[in-house]
């Protein structure tokens, strides 16, 4: 029972980050595009590589659905958490390559840890 409670708590915490990211990506919300551009420096605000925004929106959406389904089907949750971990790793890699050593790096490291925690709990169930 304690593992299930941990899965619920960690899933909700991960969804607090991923659902807004999914919505921002799917709608290409200006705030989300500007935020991602600051993190990745892909020229998104200039209209370049906007497919990245849409792709991340779709990935975050599918991963969020899988993580919720993972409460009943742990393998789905593990798969969704793995997708989120890869997305966060990509952002962290971009930040490291751009030598962005500030608060965002720490925040995305926490997000990665949270995704890995959901992955670990779901694998253990």
C-alpha positions in Angstrom: 0.0 0.0 0.0 2.8 2.4 0.8 4.3 1.9 -2.7 1.0 2.8 -4.3 0.7 5.9 -2.1 4.2 6.9 -3.2 3.2 6.3 -6.8 0.2 8.5 -6.5 2.1 11.4 -4.8 5.0 11.3 -7.2 2.7 11.0 -10.2 0.7 14.1 -9.1 4.0 16.0 -8.5 5.2 15.1 -12.0 1.9 16.1 -13.6 2.1 19.5 -12.0 5.1 20.1 -14.3 4.2 18.2 -17.4 0.5 19.1 -17.9 1.2 22.9 -18.3 4.2 22.0 -20.6 1.9 19.8 -22.7 -0.7 22.5 -23.0 1.9 25.2 -23.8 3.4 22.9 -26.5 0.1 21.9 -28.1 -1.2 25.4 -28.3 2.2 27.0 -28.9 1.4 29.5 -26.2 3.7 32.5 -26.4 4.8 32.2 -22.8 5.7 28.5 -23.3 7.6 29.2 -26.6 9.5 32.0 -25.0 10.4 29.9 -21.9 11.6 27.0 -24.0 13.6 29.3 -26.2 15.4 30.7 -23.2 16.2 27.2 -22.1 17.3 25.8 -25.5 18.2 28.9 -27.6 16.7 27.2 -30.7 15.4 30.5 -32.2 11.8 29.6 -31.4 10.7 33.2 -30.8 12.0 34.0 -34.2 9.8 31.3 -35.7 12.6 28.8 -36.3 12.2 25.1 -35.3 8.7 25.5 -34.0 8.2 21.8 -34.7 10.1 21.2 -31.5 7.4 23.0 -29.5 4.7 20.9 -31.0 6.7 17.6 -30.6 7.3 18.3 -27.0 3.7 19.1 -26.5 2.6 15.8 -28.0 5.3 13.9 -26.0 4.3 15.6 -22.7 0.7 14.8 -23.4 1.2 11.1 -24.2 3.6 10.8 -21.3 1.1 12.4 -18.9 -1.7 10.0 -20.0 0.7 7.1 -19.6 1.8 8.2 -16.1 -1.8 8.5 -15.0 -2.6 5.1 -16.5 0.4 3.8 -14.6 -1.5 4.0 -11.4 -3.4 1.0 -12.6 -0.9 -0.4 -15.1 2.6 0.3 -13.8 4.4 -0.5 -17.1 2.5 2.3 -18.7 3.6 4.7 -15.9 7.2 3.6 -16.3 7.0 4.2 -20.0 5.5 7.7 -19.5 8.1 8.6 -16.8 10.9 7.4 -19.1 9.6 9.7 -21.9 9.5 12.6 -19.4 13.0 11.8 -18.2 14.3 11.8 -21.8 12.6 15.2 -22.4 14.2 16.7 -19.2 17.6 15.2 -20.2 17.4 16.9 -23.6 16.7 20.3 -21.9 19.5 19.7 -19.5 21.9 18.7 -22.3 21.0 21.9 -24.2 21.5 24.0 -21.1 24.9 22.4 -20.4 26.0 22.9 -24.0 25.0 26.5 -23.8 26.8 26.8 -20.4 23.6 27.9 -18.6 24.6 27.3 -15.0 21.8 28.9 -13.1 18.5 28.2 -11.4 16.9 26.6 -14.5 19.6 23.9 -14.5 18.7 23.1 -10.9 15.0 23.1 -11.6 15.3 20.7 -14.6 17.5 18.4 -12.6 14.7 18.2 -9.9 12.2 17.5 -12.7 14.5 14.7 -14.0 14.8 13.3 -10.5 11.0 13.3 -10.1 10.5 11.5 -13.5 13.1 8.9 -12.5 11.4 8.5 -9.1 8.1 7.8 -10.8 9.9 5.4 -13.1 11.5 3.6 -10.2 8.3 3.3 -8.2 6.3 2.0 -11.2 9.0 -0.5 -12.1 9.0 -1.8 -8.4 5.3 -2.4 -8.6 
